[in-house]
């Protein structure tokens, strides 16, 4: 039986007002119980005069009380006219108590305390008429129109809250959490002092989630930035200028009054901060919550206040924890209404960089709130995830919405392989000119912009004077002991006596990466050393070498293990893979720089192909080790990388292979991303080597 048919029956039967015997009384009670079921549900709240929708109301849990002869339950309210969800202080939807009784065709509604429903401005009960259509017309000039799913949809379109919860339903005023109850009625009434930091004179929360378009065209939010945050790629809590404050293990999220925030999914508010406090006694979920807050504060600041100066690299570093968990991967802007749209990590950055004179605060806040929730889902327990669902103000299950198949918890104290905003440390001998240092940094900047900024990274630049190189080598050994707590004074002596020290670069020249990451060291770091010859700074090759060495940083950053043998295996063993890949990516990147000859890449690759004449019959490039014949693996490995990218894509090589390396292993990642085994690919490449140079060059971009 549909609702409209039930309404007609009930209206016809409840018009009889004569004396009823017990059977008729029971029948009336049954009809009132049916009315309880009819009233339950969602409604548009419209002005009768102009039909404008001013809000949505939802009646729930209405049950008939035989003694009081009324339906008791609750309702929720969304005020779309003013843009607020009536909520508890924790952001969950507030349940107003309601009592519904019936007299003839009239419906009489009061709240749980016997006064009026919230949308009526009088103190008298709200009296309405239930119409055949299912509409309820009210004496105070409003009309309820039944709808399905409209209340929940309205909630999704709003992000501001009118806090009326914690047994603090509004009286005459608009609601307040911390107020002076001067008349002792247990309610906040107009004129009573309100101590909420988020309210203005009328009691409504100040809209800190609005933004103003500044002279540069950026949408800058009202309110104030968070004063502390987690420095990307570290365990350091820093201030807005990047100054160290305290460690992550003693960081606690608090409100503007310094009160510790409860571990739940409530969005951050203006004035929330990080304070230095012990985490002793906290659960792992609580610790994870406070770390998520520390991560999200700088992201919020970046989008809300610092977007004008924010660079792409800085943004990538800030959202790295989201990226590695594939949180907010995609952007969708083809929805029927704006609330149907959503932005991914790159999409929201691009939007914030160019809002096109539009107030984008809803888009930004949706990204921030969902990103924080989805990150919590990854790093907390099943029980915490259930709590997030139970307390979500819109009734969502955020961990289901996130589409998580495998949780990726926080790593413990090891940020290896994570993007960072930290610049490399530069050490140079006294005879190295500033121009050479600038050249190294220019190469680093170009490479890190192309492949991501990884660290910690040190550059050691050696000139032509041995005495200066020896002095720098002593500093090198001091830095090693200073940074690595597992080393002592004896290790400093061993360091000075090592065979391949910095003075050897004076004679031998070249460049190299030393990846210090092992089970025997506490400190992991990339160390790149540059000589001043082979090549010299005035040669083109010097820049290409800087790209080459930084690509090795990229490769090593994608290998997490500290086991030396495992690292070697994941690097591909013999040099054709790691060195060939670094060489091709370096040459490719250089060829894309402004002012470089359009034939540069083909010229260099033609020269490298000549090395195939040094291959022995039936020899595979994968079998050639470092040493006197290592140049063959470098040159033809460079071509092998170009061949793979041509057969698949640069994305598959650069991101797919290296992203899957730790989970699938070298061969597993190779097959997953390139579609065939390495043995088959090498066999196909051998056939490719038999082609003419003209045919070979056709695979280059």
C-alpha positions in Angstrom: 0.0 0.0 0.0 1.6 3.3 -1.0 1.9 6.3 1.3 -0.7 8.5 -0.5 -3.3 5.8 -0.3 -2.7 5.4 3.4 -3.0 9.1 3.9 -6.4 9.2 2.3 -7.7 6.4 4.5 -6.3 7.9 7.6 -7.8 11.4 6.9 -11.2 9.9 6.2 -11.2 7.7 9.3 -9.8 10.3 11.7 -12.6 12.9 10.9 -15.1 11.0 13.2 -15.1 12.7 16.6 -18.0 10.9 18.5 -17.7 8.6 21.4 -15.8 5.4 20.7 -16.1 2.1 22.3 -13.0 0.1 23.2 -12.9 -1.6 19.8 -13.2 1.7 18.0 -10.6 3.2 20.3 -8.2 0.4 19.5 -8.9 1.0 15.8 -8.1 4.8 16.2 -4.9 3.9 18.0 -4.0 1.6 15.2 -4.6 4.4 12.7 -2.5 6.8 14.7 0.3 4.2 14.6 -0.1 4.1 10.9 0.2 7.9 10.9 3.5 7.6 12.8 4.7 5.5 9.9 3.4 8.0 7.4 5.0 11.0 9.0 8.4 9.3 9.2 10.7 10.2 6.4 12.3 13.2 4.6 10.7 16.5 3.6 11.6 19.6 1.7 10.8 22.7 3.9 9.2 25.3 1.6 7.8 28.8 2.0 4.1 28.6 1.2 4.1 32.0 -0.5 7.0 31.7 -2.9 7.7 27.9 -2.8 11.4 28.6 -2.0 13.1 25.6 -0.3 14.7 26.8 2.9 15.8 23.5 4.4 15.2 19.8 4.8 13.9 17.8 7.7 14.0 14.1 8.5 11.7 12.4 11.0 13.1 9.2 12.4 12.3 6.5 15.0 8.7 7.6 15.5 6.9 5.1 17.7 3.3 5.3 19.1 2.8 5.8 22.8 -0.5 4.3 23.9 -0.5 6.3 27.2 0.3 9.7 25.8 -1.5 8.9 22.5 1.2 10.4 20.4 4.2 9.5 18.2 7.6 10.0 20.0 10.8 10.2 18.1 13.4 12.6 16.7 14.1 14.8 13.7 17.2 16.3 12.1 17.3 19.6 10.3 19.5 21.1 7.5 19.1 24.9 6.9 19.9 25.4 3.3 18.8 29.1 3.4 21.6 29.9 5.9 23.8 27.0 4.8 24.1 25.1 8.1 23.8 21.5 9.3 22.4 21.5 12.8 25.0 19.4 14.6 26.6 18.3 17.8 30.0 19.8 18.7 31.7 16.7 17.2 30.1 17.3 13.8 27.4 14.5 14.0 23.9 15.5 13.1 21.9 16.7 16.1 18.7 14.8 17.1 15.9 17.0 18.1 13.3 15.2 20.2 9.8 15.4 18.8 6.2 14.5 19.8 3.5 14.2 17.1 -0.2 13.9 17.9 -3.3 14.0 15.7 -6.5 15.9 16.1 -9.0 15.5 13.3 -7.0 16.3 10.2 -4.6 18.4 12.2 -1.0 17.4 13.1 0.4 18.9 16.3 4.1 18.8 16.8 6.1 19.8 19.8 9.7 19.2 20.8 10.6 16.8 23.6 10.3 19.6 26.2 6.8 20.5 25.1 7.6 23.6 23.2 7.7 24.3 19.5 9.5 22.6 16.6 12.8 24.3 15.6 11.5 25.8 12.4 8.6 27.7 14.1 9.5 31.0 15.7 6.6 30.9 18.2 6.5 29.2 21.6 3.3 27.4 20.8 3.0 23.9 19.3 3.3 23.7 15.6 -0.1 22.9 14.0 -0.3 21.6 10.5 -2.7 19.9 8.1 -1.9 16.6 6.4 -3.0 16.8 2.8 -4.0 14.0 0.4 -0.8 14.6 -1.5 1.3 13.8 1.6 2.3 17.5 2.0 1.9 19.0 5.5 0.9 22.7 5.5 1.8 24.6 8.6 0.1 27.6 10.2 3.4 29.4 10.5 3.7 29.7 6.7 5.8 26.7 5.7 5.0 23.5 3.9 6.7 20.0 4.2 6.9 18.2 0.8 7.8 14.5 1.0 11.0 13.5 -0.8 13.3 10.6 -1.0 17.0 10.9 -0.2 16.8 14.7 -0.3 18.0 15.2 3.3 21.2 13.2 2.9 21.9 14.9 -0.5 21.4 18.3 1.2 23.9 17.4 3.9 26.5 16.5 1.2 26.3 20.0 -0.3 27.1 21.7 3.0 30.2 21.8 5.1 29.3 24.4 7.7 27.8 23.5 11.1 25.5 25.2 13.5 26.5 23.6 16.8 23.5 22.9 18.9 24.4 19.6 20.5 25.7 18.3 23.8 22.3 18.8 25.4 22.5 22.4 24.3 19.5 22.8 21.9 19.0 26.4 21.0 16.3 28.4 22.8 15.5 31.8 21.4 19.0 32.1 19.9 20.8 30.2 17.2 22.8 27.8 19.4 26.0 28.0 21.4 28.2 25.3 23.1 29.9 27.3 25.8 27.5 29.9 27.1 26.3 31.6 30.3 22.9 30.2 31.2 21.7 33.4 32.9 18.0 32.3 33.1 18.8 28.8 34.3 16.6 27.1 31.7 19.4 24.8 30.4 19.2 26.3 26.9 21.1 29.0 25.1 18.9 32.0 24.6 19.4 35.3 22.7 21.3 37.8 24.7 23.1 35.3 26.9 26.9 35.5 26.7 28.4 32.9 24.3 32.0 32.0 24.8 32.4 29.9 21.6 35.3 31.2 19.6 33.3 30.4 16.4 30.3 32.5 17.0 29.4 36.1 16.1 26.8 38.4 17.7 23.8 36.4 16.5 25.2 33.1 17.8 25.9 31.6 14.4 29.4 30.2 13.7 31.5 32.7 11.9 32.1 31.3 8.4 35.8 30.7 8.5 35.4 28.5 5.4 34.9 31.3 2.9 37.6 32.8 0.7 38.3 36.1 -0.9 39.9 36.5 -4.3 43.0 38.6 -3.8 44.8 40.9 -6.3 46.7 38.0 -7.7 43.6 36.0 -8.4 44.0 33.4 -5.6 41.2 32.3 -3.3 42.6 33.1 0.1 40.5 31.8 3.1 39.4 33.8 6.1 40.7 32.7 9.4 44.3 32.0 10.3 46.8 29.3 9.2 47.8 26.5 11.6 51.0 27.5 13.3 52.7 24.1 13.3 52.9 21.1 11.0 54.9 18.0 10.1 57.9 18.7 7.8 57.5 16.3 4.9 59.9 13.4 4.9 60.9 13.9 8.5 59.6 13.4 12.0 60.1 17.1 12.8 57.3 19.4 13.9 58.2 22.8 12.6 56.7 26.3 12.6 55.5 28.3 9.6 59.1 29.4 8.9 60.4 25.8 9.0 62.1 26.1 12.4 62.2 22.9 14.4 59.9 22.9 17.4 59.7 19.3 18.7 59.5 15.7 17.5 56.5 13.9 16.1 56.6 11.4 19.0 55.6 14.2 21.4 53.2 16.0 19.1 49.5 16.2 20.1 46.7 18.0 18.3 44.8 20.5 20.4 42.1 23.1 20.0 42.7 26.9 20.3 42.5 26.6 24.1 45.2 23.9 24.2 42.7 21.1 25.0 43.7 17.8 23.3 41.5 16.8 20.4 39.7 13.5 20.6 40.8 10.9 18.1 37.9 10.9 15.6 37.0 12.1 12.2 35.9 15.7 13.0 37.4 18.2 10.6 40.1 20.6 11.8 38.9 24.0 12.9 40.4 27.5 12.8 42.8 27.8 15.8 43.6 24.1 16.1 47.3 23.5 16.8 50.0 21.1 17.6 51.4 21.1 21.2 54.3 19.4 22.7 53.0 16.7 25.1 53.6 13.1 26.0 52.0 10.4 24.0 52.4 7.9 26.8 49.3 5.8 27.4 47.9 6.5 23.9 46.7 3.7 21.7 48.2 3.2 18.3 45.1 4.6 16.7 45.4 7.8 18.8 49.0 8.2 17.8 48.1 7.7 14.2 45.3 10.3 14.5 47.7 12.9 15.9 50.2 12.2 13.0 47.4 12.6 10.4 46.6 16.0 11.9 50.2 17.0 11.8 50.4 15.9 8.1 47.1 17.6 7.1 47.8 21.0 8.8 50.5 22.0 6.2 48.3 20.7 3.4 45.4 22.9 4.7 47.7 25.9 5.0 49.0 25.4 1.4 45.6 25.3 -0.2 43.9 27.9 2.1 46.6 30.5 2.7 49.9 29.8 0.9 48.7 28.9 -2.6 50.3 32.0 -4.2 53.9 30.9 -3.4 53.3 27.2 -3.4 55.4 25.3 -6.0 54.5 22.0 -7.7 57.5 20.3 -5.9 56.4 21.6 -2.5 52.8 20.4 -3.1 54.1 16.9 -4.2 56.1 16.6 -1.0 53.1 17.7 1.2 50.7 15.2 -0.3 53.3 12.3 -0.5 51.5 10.3 2.3 48.3 10.6 0.2 50.1 9.7 -3.0 51.7 6.5 -1.7 48.2 5.3 -0.6 46.6 6.4 -3.8 44.3 8.8 -1.9 42.5 11.3 -4.1 44.0 10.1 -7.4 41.3 11.4 -9.8 39.4 14.5 -10.6 35.7 14.5 -11.8 34.1 17.8 -12.9 31.2 16.6 -15.1 28.6 16.2 -12.4 25.1 17.4 -12.9 25.5 19.8 -10.0 28.7 21.2 -8.3 28.3 19.0 -5.3 28.7 16.0 -7.6 32.2 17.0 -8.5 35.4 16.2 -6.7 39.1 16.9 -7.1 42.2 14.8 -6.9 45.6 15.8 -5.6 46.7 17.4 -8.8 43.2 18.7 -9.7 42.8 20.6 -6.5 46.3 22.1 -6.8 45.5 23.3 -10.3 42.1 24.7 -9.2 43.6 26.6 -6.3 46.3 28.0 -8.6 43.7 29.2 -11.0 40.2 29.6 -9.4 39.0 31.8 -12.3 37.6 34.4 -9.9 35.4 31.8 -8.2 34.9 31.1 -4.5 36.3 27.5 -4.4 36.2 27.0 -0.6 33.6 24.1 -0.8 35.8 22.3 -3.3 38.9 22.8 -1.1 37.2 21.8 2.1 35.7 18.7 0.5 39.2 17.6 -0.6 40.8 18.3 2.8 38.1 16.6 4.9 37.9 13.5 2.7 41.7 13.3 2.4 42.1 13.4 6.1 39.4 10.8 6.7 40.8 8.4 4.0 44.3 8.7 5.4 42.9 7.8 8.9 41.3 4.8 7.3 44.6 3.6 6.1 46.6 4.0 9.3 44.1 2.9 12.0 42.4 -0.2 13.1 39.0 -1.8 12.0 37.5 -0.6 15.3 38.5 3.0 14.5 37.2 2.7 11.0 33.8 1.6 12.5 33.8 4.6 14.8 34.4 6.9 11.8 31.3 5.3 10.1 29.2 5.5 13.3 30.0 9.2 13.9 30.1 10.5 10.3 27.7 13.5 10.2 26.4 12.5 6.8 25.9 8.8 7.7 28.7 7.7 5.3 31.3 5.0 5.8 34.4 6.9 4.8 36.6 3.8 4.7 34.2 2.2 2.2 34.0 5.5 0.3 37.8 5.5 0.1 37.8 2.2 -1.8 40.7 0.8 0.2 41.7 -2.7 -0.7 44.9 -2.9 1.3 45.7 -0.6 4.2 49.1 1.1 4.2 50.0 2.0 7.7 52.6 4.6 8.7 56.2 3.4 8.6 58.0 3.6 11.9 60.7 6.3 12.0 62.0 5.6 8.4 61.0 8.0 5.7 63.2 6.5 3.0 61.7 6.8 -0.5 59.3 9.6 0.5 59.3 12.9 -1.4 60.7 15.8 0.6 60.9 19.6 0.3 64.4 19.6 1.9 67.2 20.8 -0.3 70.5 18.9 -0.6 73.5 19.8 1.6 76.4 21.2 -0.4 80.1 20.5 0.6 82.9 21.7 -1.7 86.7 22.0 -1.6 88.1 25.5 -1.2 89.2 25.7 -4.9 85.7 25.0 -6.3 84.2 28.2 -7.8 80.6 29.2 -7.0 79.8 28.8 -10.7 80.5 25.1 -10.4 78.3 24.7 -7.3 75.5 26.6 -9.2 75.9 24.2 -12.1 75.5 21.2 -9.8 72.4 22.7 -8.2 70.9 23.6 -11.6 71.3 20.0 -12.6 69.7 18.8 -9.4 66.8 21.3 -9.7 65.9 20.1 -13.2 66.2 16.4 -12.4 64.3 16.7 -9.1 61.5 18.6 -10.9 61.3 15.8 -13.5 61.5 12.8 -11.1 60.7 14.1 -7.6 62.8 15.4 -4.8 64.2 12.6 -2.7 66.5 12.7 0.3 68.3 13.2 2.5 70.9 14.1 -0.2 74.4 15.5 0.1 76.6 16.8 -2.8 80.4 16.7 -2.3 82.2 18.6 -5.0 86.0 18.1 -5.4 88.3 20.5 -7.2 91.8 20.0 -8.6 93.9 20.5 -5.4 94.7 17.4 -3.4 95.3 19.2 -0.1 91.9 20.9 -0.4 90.4 17.5 -1.2 92.0 15.9 1.9 90.6 18.7 4.1 87.2 18.0 2.6 87.6 14.3 3.2 88.2 14.9 6.9 85.0 16.9 7.0 83.2 14.1 5.2 84.3 11.6 7.9 83.3 13.9 10.7 79.8 14.4 9.1 79.4 10.6 8.9 80.0 10.1 12.6 78.0 13.2 13.5 74.9 12.1 11.6 75.0 8.3 12.3 74.6 7.3 15.9 75.8 3.8 15.1 79.3 5.2 14.4 82.0 6.2 16.8 85.5 7.7 16.8 87.1 4.5 15.6 84.8 4.6 12.5 86.0 8.1 11.7 89.6 6.7 11.5 88.5 3.9 9.3 86.7 6.4 7.1 89.9 8.5 6.6 91.8 5.3 5.6 89.3 4.0 3.0 90.8 3.3 -0.4 88.4 5.4 -2.6 88.3 8.7 -0.7 87.6 12.2 -2.0 91.3 12.8 -2.9 91.0 10.0 -5.5 88.6 12.2 -7.4 91.3 14.7 -8.0 93.2 12.1 -10.1 90.4 9.9 -11.5 87.7 12.5 -12.1 84.1 11.4 -12.7 81.1 11.3 -10.4 79.3 8.7 -8.4 76.5 7.9 -6.0 77.1 6.3 -2.6 73.9 5.1 -1.1 74.4 4.6 2.6 71.6 2.4 3.7 72.2 -0.9 5.5 71.3 -2.9 8.5 74.5 -1.8 10.2 73.8 2.0 10.0 71.2 4.1 11.7 71.3 6.9 9.2 70.3 6.5 5.5 71.5 9.1 3.0 72.3 9.6 -0.7 75.9 11.0 -1.2 76.8 12.2 -4.7 80.4 13.2 -5.4 81.4 15.3 -8.4 85.0 15.8 -9.6 86.1 18.6 -11.8 87.2 16.6 -14.7 85.9 13.7 -16.9 83.8 15.7 -17.6 84.8 19.2 -16.6 82.2 21.8 -15.6 82.5 23.6 -19.0 81.5 20.5 -20.9 77.9 19.5 -21.8 78.5 16.2 -20.3 78.8 17.7 -16.8 75.1 18.5 -16.7 74.1 15.2 -18.2 76.2 13.4 -15.5 74.4 15.4 -12.8 71.1 14.1 -14.3 72.5 10.5 -14.5 73.6 10.5 -10.9 70.3 11.9 -9.7 68.4 9.2 -11.6 70.4 6.7 -9.5 69.0 8.6 -6.5 65.5 8.0 -7.9 66.2 4.3 -8.5 67.6 3.8 -5.0 64.9 5.8 -3.3 62.4 3.2 -4.7 64.2 0.3 -2.9 63.2 0.2 0.7 65.1 -2.8 2.2 68.3 -2.3 4.1 69.7 -5.7 3.1 72.6 -5.2 0.7 72.1 -8.3 -1.3 68.4 -7.6 -1.7 69.2 -4.0 -2.8 71.6 -5.2 -5.5 69.0 -7.7 -6.8 66.3 -5.0 -7.0 68.8 -2.7 -8.8 68.9 -5.3 -11.6 72.3 -6.9 -10.9 74.7 -6.1 -13.7 75.0 -2.5 -14.9 72.9 -2.8 -18.1 69.7 -2.1 -16.2 70.6 0.5 -13.6 73.4 2.3 -15.5 71.6 2.0 -18.8 68.4 3.4 -17.4 70.2 6.3 -15.7 72.1 7.1 -18.9 69.0 7.1 -21.1 66.8 9.1 -18.8 69.7 11.6 -18.4 70.2 12.0 -22.1 66.4 12.2 -22.7 66.0 14.9 -20.0 68.8 16.9 -21.4 67.4 16.7 -25.0 64.2 18.3 -23.7 65.9 21.3 -22.2 65.4 24.7 -23.9 68.1 25.6 -26.5 69.3 22.0 -27.0 69.7 21.0 -30.6 66.8 18.9 -31.9 69.1 16.2 -33.2 71.0 15.9 -29.9 69.4 12.7 -28.7 69.7 10.9 -32.0 73.3 11.9 -32.4 74.2 10.7 -28.9 72.3 7.4 -29.4 73.9 6.8 -32.8 77.3 7.1 -31.2 76.3 4.6 -28.4 75.0 2.1 -30.9 78.5 1.7 -32.3 79.3 -0.2 -29.1 77.4 -3.2 -30.4 80.5 -4.1 -32.4 82.2 -4.9 -29.1 79.6 -7.6 -28.3 80.8 -11.1 -28.6 78.8 -13.7 -30.5 75.8 -14.8 -28.5 76.6 -12.4 -25.7 73.7 -10.7 -23.8 74.1 -7.3 -22.4 72.7 -8.7 -19.2 75.8 -10.8 -18.7 78.3 -7.9 -18.8 79.6 -6.8 -15.4 81.4 -3.6 -14.3 85.0 -3.4 -15.3 86.9 -3.1 -18.6 83.9 -4.0 -20.7 81.4 -2.2 -18.6 81.0 0.6 -21.2 79.1 -1.9 -23.4 76.5 -2.4 -20.7 76.2 1.4 -20.2 75.7 2.2 -23.9 73.6 -0.7 -25.0 71.7 -0.7 -21.7 70.8 2.9 -22.6 69.4 1.6 -25.8 67.6 -1.2 -24.0 65.8 1.3 -21.8 64.8 3.3 -24.9 63.5 0.1 -26.5 61.4 -0.8 -23.4 59.9 2.6 -23.3 59.0 2.4 -27.0 57.4 -1.0 -26.5 55.4 0.2 -23.5 55.6 3.8 -22.2 57.7 6.2 -20.2 55.0 6.0 -17.5 55.3 2.2 -17.3 59.1 2.4 -16.9 59.4 5.4 -14.7 56.4 5.0 -12.4 54.9 1.6 -12.9 58.1 -0.5 -12.7 59.7 1.4 -9.8 56.4 1.8 -7.8 55.8 -2.0 -7.9 59.5 -3.0 -7.3 59.3 -3.6 -3.5 56.1 -5.5 -3.6 56.7 -7.7 -6.7 60.4 -7.9 -6.9 62.5 -7.1 -10.0 61.3 -9.7 -12.4 57.7 -9.6 -11.1 57.6 -5.8 -11.6 59.2 -6.2 -15.0 56.4 -8.7 -16.2 53.6 -6.7 -14.5 54.6 -3.4 -16.2 56.1 -4.5 -19.5 54.0 -7.5 -20.3 56.7 -10.0 -20.9 59.6 -11.6 -19.1 63.0 -9.9 -19.0 64.4 -12.9 -20.9 61.9 -12.4 -23.7 62.5 -8.7 -23.8 66.3 -9.2 -24.0 65.8 -11.7 -26.8 63.6 -9.2 -28.7 66.2 -6.5 -28.1 68.9 -8.8 -29.7 66.8 -8.8 -32.8 66.4 -5.0 -32.6 70.2 -4.7 -32.6 70.3 -6.3 -36.1 68.3 -3.5 -37.6 69.9 -0.6 -39.5 70.7 2.5 -37.5 68.0 4.4 -39.4 65.4 1.9 -38.2 66.7 1.9 -34.7 66.6 5.7 -34.4 62.9 5.6 -35.3 62.0 4.4 -31.8 63.4 7.6 -30.2 61.0 10.5 -29.3 
